[in-house]
Amino acid sequence: MSEYHVPVLLGPSIDGLDIRPEGIYVDATFGGGGHAKEIAQRLDDKGHLFVFDQDEDAEANLWGATNVTLITSNFRHLTRWMKYYDVIGRVDGILADLGVSSHQFDDPSRGFSYRYDEPLDMRMNRQQLLSAADVINQYDAVQLQDIFRSTEK
Ligand SMILES: C[S@@+](CC[C@H](N)C(=O)[O-])C[C@H]1O[C@@H](n2cnc3c(N)ncnc32)[C@H](O)[C@@H]1O
């Protein structure tokens, strides 16, 4: 099992996708690739799996499968990417294992965990300029309230 991240509910979540071997699937949160490997193994040479991760570190977990395409992007752009790959309306199933990977928690430099005395960061996509420390230290009360209000829905 990958040290990057141990996938949770692996069997039940893959079974729930009810995979057709020739189908097109999306793993919106690739991470260590545990779920993705299970999906890819159930596809034949006509099937395809698109995987998203906004963290560039996840790319190291690809294993060279020809039926898997990694898209290093936030999955909120999923529709745009499916159009780009000309599979819009043809996706058979989407898996999203939302949250943070163990790798992100375990790497002190990522600033996700209070286990380490490191600067707060918490950017999954390190191309983003804004860290959690910037938000906490520079936003005023009204801006912070706006964030909490928009995420509570
Ligand atoms: C819980 S881990 C997924 C683990 C994966 N299922 C596995 O088997 O290893 C979540 C991953 O999703 C990524 N992620 C979280 N939110 C994302 C988003 N909005 N767009 C793209 N990737 C995202 C994180 O960078 C992290 O690598």
The ligand as a MOL file (V3000), in Angstrom:
LIG
                    3D

  0  0  0     0  0            999 V3000
M  V30 BEGIN CTAB
M  V30 COUNTS 27 29 0 0 0
M  V30 BEGIN ATOM
M  V30 1 C -8.0120 12.1560 0.2760 0
M  V30 2 S -6.8210 12.4300 -1.0000 0 CHG=1
M  V30 3 C -7.2920 11.2660 -2.2420 0
M  V30 4 C -6.5980 9.9640 -2.1020 0
M  V30 5 C -6.8440 8.9960 -3.2470 0
M  V30 6 N -8.2340 8.6280 -3.3860 0
M  V30 7 C -5.9910 7.7500 -3.1050 0
M  V30 8 O -6.5100 6.6430 -3.2740 0
M  V30 9 O -4.7930 7.8790 -2.8410 0 CHG=-1
M  V30 10 C -7.4060 13.9260 -1.7360 0
M  V30 11 C -6.5480 14.4170 -2.8990 0
M  V30 12 O -7.3570 15.2950 -3.6630 0
M  V30 13 C -6.6690 16.4590 -3.9960 0
M  V30 14 N -7.6680 17.5240 -4.0570 0
M  V30 15 C -8.4320 18.0130 -3.0420 0
M  V30 16 N -9.2680 18.9460 -3.4850 0
M  V30 17 C -9.0500 19.0470 -4.8350 0
M  V30 18 C -9.6190 19.8400 -5.8660 0
M  V30 19 N -10.5890 20.7280 -5.6010 0
M  V30 20 N -9.1650 19.6890 -7.1240 0
M  V30 21 C -8.1890 18.7800 -7.4020 0
M  V30 22 N -7.5950 18.0140 -6.4650 0
M  V30 23 C -8.0290 18.1370 -5.1970 0
M  V30 24 C -5.6310 16.6440 -2.9080 0
M  V30 25 O -4.4990 17.3370 -3.4060 0
M  V30 26 C -5.3170 15.1980 -2.5000 0
M  V30 27 O -4.1910 14.7160 -3.1950 0
M  V30 END ATOM
M  V30 BEGIN BOND
M  V30 1 1 1 2
M  V30 2 1 2 3
M  V30 3 1 2 10
M  V30 4 1 3 4
M  V30 5 1 4 5
M  V30 6 1 5 6
M  V30 7 1 5 7
M  V30 8 2 7 8
M  V30 9 1 7 9
M  V30 10 1 10 11
M  V30 11 1 11 12
M  V30 12 1 11 26
M  V30 13 1 12 13
M  V30 14 1 13 14
M  V30 15 1 13 24
M  V30 16 1 14 15
M  V30 17 1 14 23
M  V30 18 2 15 16
M  V30 19 1 16 17
M  V30 20 1 17 18
M  V30 21 2 17 23
M  V30 22 1 18 19
M  V30 23 2 18 20
M  V30 24 1 20 21
M  V30 25 2 21 22
M  V30 26 1 22 23
M  V30 27 1 24 25
M  V30 28 1 24 26
M  V30 29 1 26 27
M  V30 END BOND
M  V30 END CTAB
M  END
